[in-house]
Amino acid sequence: MSSFILLSAKGVVKQAKFIDLNDGVEASLGKVLKRAKGPVLIGSWTWQKYKLFLYGYKEGRGGTENKNELASPYDEEVLFGDACVVASLEKSAAKPADFSVDLYKKFYNSKFSQEEEEEDELDDEEDDEEEDLEDYEDIDEEEADETEELGGEDEEEEAEGLKPVLMVKPSTGFKKIAKWMHQPELQAEPYLL
């Protein structure tokens, strides 16, 4: 009989053997797990010469969630009760191959080391982008310094020529109105046709 990996709900990884494969893998897993309904296929991974199939239950009572961490892309999947990993040397789980806990641990470690490497690469890319942004910020500061040197006197003259702002309180609240808008010499010109 072939063996498979049993991921218990408590987070323990065990090796188990199929009871009867005549009715199919899912029915046999249901018998091993002592459940009336067999688990459903959640997904699969390819590792070395094996195709690994993840079976589990997507529905269950609260508090019975499986505590095992799964490799991506199923790391966000919530499973209830025990889950199973069936290995096969073919593209389907119909003909399972023996798979030990040691092999599962090697698979698990290889998947998580790949994910860590990918995260490190992404972090390095983000660091490079941040450095590039800092370079742009440095350039902007240098250009701002140059423009201040070139046109600093004009800005001071403009600042002296600014008019004070008059605050008028309409019924809805304060609004800013420039003081020059209330000077008597400003009048609308008649429009000629």
BAROFI-575261 format. One line per 2 residues: number of its first residue (from 0); their letters; for each residue x, y, z of C-alpha. Coordinates in Angstrom, 1 decimal. Example, Ala and Ser with C-alpha at 12.3 -4.5 7.8 and 13.67 -1.06 7.14 Angstrom:
% BAROFI-575261
0	as	12.3:-4.5:7.8; 13.7:-1.1:7.1
% end
This chain:
% BAROFI-575261
0	ms	0.0:0.0:0.0; 1.1:3.6:-0.7
2	sf	1.6:6.1:2.0; 0.7:9.8:2.2
4	il	1.3:12.7:4.5; -1.4:13.5:7.1
6	ls	-1.4:17.1:8.3; -3.3:16.8:11.6
8	ak	-5.5:19.7:12.7; -3.2:20.2:15.7
10	gv	-0.2:21.0:13.5; 1.5:17.5:13.6
12	vk	2.9:16.0:10.4; 2.5:12.2:10.2
14	qa	2.8:9.4:7.6; -0.3:7.3:7.0
16	kf	-1.2:4.5:4.6; -4.2:4.2:2.3
18	id	-6.8:1.6:3.3; -8.5:0.8:-0.1
20	ln	-7.8:2.6:-3.3; -10.5:0.8:-5.3
22	dg	-13.0:3.6:-4.7; -10.6:6.3:-5.5
24	ve	-8.1:8.5:-3.6; -10.7:10.9:-2.0
26	as	-12.9:8.0:-0.7; -9.9:6.2:0.6
28	lg	-8.7:9.4:2.4; -12.2:9.8:3.9
30	kv	-11.9:6.2:5.3; -8.5:6.9:6.8
32	lk	-9.7:10.2:8.3; -12.9:8.3:9.6
34	ra	-15.3:10.8:7.9; -18.3:10.0:5.9
36	kg	-17.3:12.5:3.2; -13.9:12.4:1.6
38	pv	-11.7:15.6:1.5; -11.7:17.7:-1.7
40	li	-8.7:18.5:-3.8; -7.4:22.0:-2.8
42	gs	-4.5:22.2:-5.2; -1.1:20.8:-6.1
44	wt	2.6:21.5:-6.2; 5.4:20.2:-8.4
46	wq	8.6:19.2:-6.6; 11.5:17.3:-8.0
48	ky	10.0:14.2:-9.7; 6.8:14.3:-7.6
50	kl	3.4:16.0:-8.1; 2.0:16.7:-4.6
52	fl	-1.8:17.0:-4.2; -3.3:18.8:-1.2
54	yg	-6.6:17.4:0.0; -8.7:19.0:2.8
56	yk	-12.0:20.3:4.0; -12.9:23.9:3.3
58	eg	-15.9:23.9:5.7; -16.0:23.0:9.3
60	rg	-16.8:24.2:12.8; -15.0:27.2:14.3
62	gt	-12.0:26.2:16.4; -11.2:23.1:14.2
64	en	-9.0:25.0:11.7; -5.9:23.2:10.6
66	kn	-2.8:24.7:12.3; -0.3:23.5:9.6
68	el	1.4:26.2:7.5; 1.0:25.4:3.8
70	as	3.4:26.4:1.0; 2.3:29.1:-1.4
72	py	0.0:29.6:-3.2; -2.2:27.8:-0.5
74	de	-0.7:29.6:2.5; -3.8:31.8:2.8
76	ev	-6.2:28.8:2.5; -8.1:28.0:5.7
78	lf	-8.7:24.2:6.1; -10.8:22.5:8.8
80	gd	-9.8:19.2:10.4; -7.0:17.0:9.1
82	ac	-5.6:17.6:5.6; -3.6:15.2:3.4
84	vv	-0.8:15.5:0.9; -0.7:12.7:-1.7
86	as	2.4:12.3:-3.9; 2.3:10.9:-7.4
88	le	4.9:10.3:-10.1; 2.2:11.1:-12.7
90	ks	0.0:14.1:-13.4; -2.9:12.7:-11.4
92	aa	-3.3:11.4:-7.9; -5.0:8.2:-9.1
94	kp	-1.7:6.3:-8.7; -0.1:7.5:-5.5
96	ad	3.5:7.0:-4.7; 5.1:6.4:-1.3
98	fs	6.0:9.7:0.3; 7.7:10.0:3.7
100	vd	7.6:12.7:6.4; 11.3:13.3:5.7
102	ly	10.6:14.0:2.0; 7.7:16.3:3.0
104	kk	10.0:18.2:5.3; 12.5:18.6:2.5
106	fy	9.7:19.8:0.1; 8.4:22.2:2.8
108	ns	11.8:23.7:3.5; 12.7:24.1:-0.2
110	kf	9.4:25.9:-0.9; 9.9:28.3:2.1
112	sq	13.5:29.0:1.2; 12.4:29.9:-2.3
114	ee	9.8:32.2:-0.9; 12.4:33.9:1.3
116	ee	14.8:34.3:-1.6; 12.0:35.9:-3.7
118	ed	11.1:38.2:-0.8; 14.7:39.2:-0.4
120	el	14.9:40.0:-4.1; 11.7:42.1:-3.9
122	dd	13.2:43.9:-0.8; 16.4:44.6:-2.8
124	ee	14.4:46.0:-5.7; 12.4:48.2:-3.3
126	dd	15.7:49.4:-1.7; 17.1:50.2:-5.2
128	ee	13.9:52.2:-6.0; 14.1:54.1:-2.8
130	ed	17.8:55.0:-3.5; 16.7:56.2:-7.0
132	le	14.0:58.3:-5.4; 16.6:59.8:-3.0
134	dy	18.8:60.6:-5.9; 15.9:62.5:-7.6
136	ed	15.1:64.3:-4.3; 18.8:65.4:-4.1
138	id	18.7:66.7:-7.7; 15.5:68.6:-6.9
140	ee	17.1:70.2:-3.9; 20.1:71.2:-5.9
142	ea	18.0:72.7:-8.6; 15.9:74.5:-6.0
144	de	19.2:75.9:-4.5; 20.3:77.1:-7.9
146	te	17.0:78.8:-8.7; 17.1:80.5:-5.3
148	el	20.5:81.8:-6.1; 19.4:83.1:-9.5
150	gg	16.1:84.6:-8.6; 16.1:85.1:-4.8
152	ed	16.0:89.0:-5.0; 12.9:89.0:-7.3
154	ee	11.1:86.8:-4.8; 11.9:89.2:-1.9
156	ee	10.6:92.2:-3.9; 7.4:90.3:-4.8
158	ae	6.9:89.4:-1.1; 7.1:93.1:-0.2
160	gl	4.4:94.0:-2.8; 1.8:91.5:-1.4
162	kp	-1.4:93.1:-0.1; -2.8:92.1:3.3
164	vl	-5.9:89.9:3.3; -9.1:91.2:4.7
166	mv	-11.4:88.8:6.5; -15.1:89.3:5.9
168	kp	-17.7:87.3:7.9; -20.6:86.3:5.8
170	st	-23.6:84.4:7.3; -21.9:81.0:6.5
172	gf	-18.5:81.8:8.1; -15.2:83.6:7.3
174	kk	-13.9:83.9:3.8; -10.6:85.5:2.7
176	ia	-11.0:88.4:0.4; -8.0:90.4:-0.8
178	kw	-7.9:94.0:0.5; -7.2:95.4:-2.9
180	mh	-10.6:94.1:-4.1; -12.3:96.6:-1.8
182	qp	-10.4:99.7:-2.9; -12.7:102.5:-4.3
184	el	-10.5:103.1:-7.4; -11.4:99.7:-8.8
186	qa	-14.7:99.9:-10.7; -16.1:97.8:-13.5
188	ep	-15.7:99.3:-16.9; -18.8:99.6:-19.0
190	yl	-19.1:97.1:-21.8; -19.5:98.6:-25.2
192	l	-21.2:96.9:-28.1
% end
